Amino acid sequence: MNILVTGAGGMVGSHMVERLYEQGQNVVGTYYNPTINLKELSKDIKMIECDVRYASSVERLIMEYQPEQIFHLAAQSYPTVSWSRPYETMDININGTIAIFEAIKNVRRYSKGYYDPIVIVACSSAEYGETLNQLEGNEIYVKETAELKPLHPYGVSKVGQDLISFQYFMNDQIRSIRARIFNSTGTRKVNDVTSDFTYRAVKAEKTGIYELRVGNLKTRRAIMDQRDLVKALLLLSEKGKAGQVYNISSEYIYEMSDIVIMIEQQLRHKLELFVDPSLIRPTDEKVIVGNIDKLKSDTGWKQEISMEQTIRDMLDYWRHYI
């Protein structure tokens, strides 16, 4: 089977192409301004530079390989960046998604035979935004039917990506599945709380100066390991229902202060904390956690990697590279 993974220069995409390659699949990954060191990937994994904003490049790629499965992970994926670069965020996340679907339409039009790939689109929990702040008690586990009220340009771009994918399913019968991904982390991750904290903690360990810059430690997040996320995406490609949207979320909620405690336990040393105002977002969801009954029912997915294991692996990763 030919499989295309866009955004394979990111944390999730890089681990996905590795897993698919290890399974013996004919996987092709794309990258543009990668956030990982591509040298960490095997040279035998086919990686192609492709900016998804340029539709002709996307079309050439899909025309050549005609992948049966497409995992569209390429994105400007940082909410904080979206405040300073809103045009770029919209362009990459919305127009890049349109390029995928238009390429499929053109391959259908010009290729011999029938082309009917499954397209897994990496959407985001950021689409829910203010809705999450309005939930209380046992209702904090937001369902896919909840109202979409994004709080930053990134969230808005993901709503656009989500609805565009649904439109192509309804009007062009392209088998898309929208995965609203909640917080995930792991080795190779950068610019999220867990990766930043583990990185700074290893620097503190190496220097002997056990200080840690932090933001809002009262924020609560359901964080899952990238290995569980990759598994969920692969299961959706096999068992998910076309045209549907699925939350992918940890069921376990952590306050950011819990992450600090787990890091201290791994370091076996207390950290002196300093609040950095630049790490505080102008608006922020109080808690981000998704109801995953639909995902579990349709695919059998379950979360297997503990946060303690994730932090242990991330600290070891940074120890190797710092």
N, C-alpha and C positions, 0 to 999 in steps of 0.2 A: 504494500500500500504506500502511495506517495502522500506525505503529510507536510503541510506548510505551517510553520510557527513564525508569525511576525513578532517583532520585539524580542527576538532571542538574545539580544544584547542586554537584556534586563535580568533581574534576579529570577523571576518566575520562568520566563522564557528560556533562559540558559539551562535551568534545571530540567525543564520539560524536554528540550532537544536531547539532552544527555540521556534521560530516561527512555525516550523513544529509540534513540540510537542503540542503547543497550538491549532493547527488545528486538532489534533486528529490522526496524522499520526504515523505509527510505525517507528520511526526514531532511527537510531543508529549512534553515533558520534565516531570518533577515535581521539586520541591525542597522541603526543609524544613531550616531552619537551615543555609543553604548555606555551604560553605567557600570558594567563589569569589565574585568580584564579578560578579553577574548582568548588570551593565551592559556587561561585556565581550562578551556574546552579542548577536547581531542581534535587534532588536525584532520581526523577522518570525518568529522561532522561538517557537512556542507553548510557554510555560512556565506550569505550574499548581502552586500550593502544595498539598502533600498530605503529611500525616504517615501513613506506611504502618501505624502502630500502630492507626489507626482504620479498621476494616474497611469501614465504610459509605462512607467517602470513596473508598477504593480501588475498591469495587464500582461506585459511581456513575461513576467515571472509565472503568473498563473497559466498563461497560454502554454508555456514550455513544459511545466511539470504537471498541470491539470491534477492537483492534489485532491484526493478523495475526502480528506479532512483538512480543515483550515482552522487554526487557533489564532484568532486575531488579538494579540496582546500588545501590539505597538501603541504607544500613547505618550503624551506628556502627563505624567501620573502624580505630580506633586501639587496639592492644593495651595501651598504657600507660593510656589512659582507662578501659579495661575493668576494671582493678584497682580504681579508685575508684568506677566506676559500673556494677557488674556487672548489676544489675536492668535498667537501661535498655538495656544492650548486648544482653541476652537478649531483651528485649521487642521491640526494633527488628529485630534480625537474624532471630529465629525467628518471632515472631508476625507481623512484617511480611511474611515470606515466605508464611506460612499465608494471610494476607489476599489475596495475589495469586491463589493457587490456589483459594481458596474463592470469590473473585469470578468466576473463570473457570467454576467449576461452576454458580454462580447464573445467569450469563449464558447458559450452555447450557440451563438449566432454563426460563428465562423468555423468551428471545429467539426470534424466528422463524428457522428454519433451523439449520444445524449450525455450531458455533463451535469451531475447532480450531487455536488459535495455537501457535506455537513459543515456549517460554519459556527464555531463557538466564539462568541464575542465577549471579551472581558469588560464587562460594565462595572459599576461600583456602588457600594453602600452609600457613597456621598450623594447619590441621587435623592435619598430620603431626607437628608438635611434636618430642617426644623421639625419635621414630623417626629424624629427621634426624641427631641426635647419635650414633646407633648405627651409621650407615653409614660405610664407609671405602673408600679407594682409588677405583676406577672405579665403585663402587656408590653414590656420593654422589648420583647422578642418580636421585632417587626416582620410582618408578612409581606409577600410580594405584591399584595393588593393595596398596600398603604400608599397614601398620597406622596407624590414626589415634590419636595420643597428644598432644593439645594441651597446651600449657604455660601457658596463661592463659585467663581467661574469654572473651576475644574468640575464641580458637581453638575453645573449646567451643561457642560460639554458632554458629560457622560449620559445625562438624560437625552440629549440629542442623538448620541450614538445608539442608545438603547432603542429609541423610537424609530430611528432610521432602519435599524436591523429588523424590527417588527414590520415596518412598511414593505421592505423587500420580500419578506416572507408572505405577506398577504397579497401583494400585487404581482410578484414575480415567481412565487413558489420556490424561493431559495430557502433551503432548510437551515434556518438560523436558530440558534439557542442563545439566549442572553443570560450570562452569569453575573449576577450582582455580587461582586466579591467584597467581603468585609476585610478587616485588618489581617494581614499576613506578614510574616517576617521569616528570616532565616539567613544562612550564609550567603554572601554577595549582596545582601540588602544594604542600601545606603539611604540616608535622609528620612529615616523613621525613628521613632523613640527607641525601640529596642536596639537597632543597629547603632544609633548614636551613643546610647548609654554603654553598650558593650565595648564599642570602640574606645570611648573615653576611659572606661574602666581599665582596659588593657594598657593604655598609655599611662594611667596612674600607677598600675602595677609595675610597669617597666621603669618609671621614674622614681617611684617610692613616694610620690606626692598624691595622697589619696583624696583628691577633690573631684567633684562632679558637678558640671553645669546642668541645670534642669529647667524645665518650663513648669506647666501646671500639672502637679503630681496628683491632683484630685480627679483628673479626667479618667474615665473608665472605658475600657475597650475589650472587646472579645477578640483575642489575637490567636491565630492559628499558624502552624508551621507550614512553610512553603511546600513541604513534601505531601502534606494532607491536601493542600490546595491543588497541586498538580494532579494528584489522584482523583480529586473531584472533577476536574476539567476533563480528564481522560474518560471517566465514567459517563459524563454527560454526552461525550461524543459517541458512546456505544449504546447508552440506555435512555438518554434524555429525549424528551418529546419536542419535535420541531415546532417552532413558533412560540415556545414557552419561555418563561423567565424563571430563574432559580437563584435563591440566595445561597451563597457559600460562606458559612460563618462558623467560627468557634462557638461552642455552647458555653464556654467558660469565660467569665468576665474578670478582668484584672484592673485594679487601679494602678496608675503608673508608679505609685509608691511601692506596689507589690513587686514590680520589675526591679526596682532598685534593691529591695531586700534580697531577691533571688540572686542578683549579681553579687551582692556582699557575701552571701553564703558561699557562692562559688569561689570568690576571691579569698574568703576567710579573713576579711578585713572590712572595717567600717569605712564609709565614704563621707567626707564632709561636703554637704550639699550647698550650692549657690544658685539662687533663682536668677536666670538671665531673661530680662524683659523681651529680648528679641526672639525668644522661643515661645512667646505667648501669642496665639492667633487672635485676630480681631474678633472673629466669631468662631465658635467651636461647638460641635455636638457634645452633649453631656455624656451620653453613653451610646455606643455603637454595637449592636448585637442583633443578629438575624434569626428569624424562625427558619429552621431548615427541615421541617417535616416533609416538605415536597421533595427536596433533594434526596433525603433518606428513603422515602417511599418509592421513588422512581428509579434510583440507582443503587441503593444499598450502602451508600457512603457512610463512613463513621470516622470520627477524629481519633487518631492513634498516637500522635506525638505530643508529649507533655511540654509545657512551657519551660520547665526545668531543663529538659533535654535540649530544647531549642537554644536556650541561653548558654548552656554548656558548649554546644557545638559552635555557636557564634563567637564565644570567647576564644575557643581553640583556633578558630579561623583567623581572627584578628592577631592572635599571638604568632601565627605563622607569617603574616604579611606586614606587621608593624616592626 
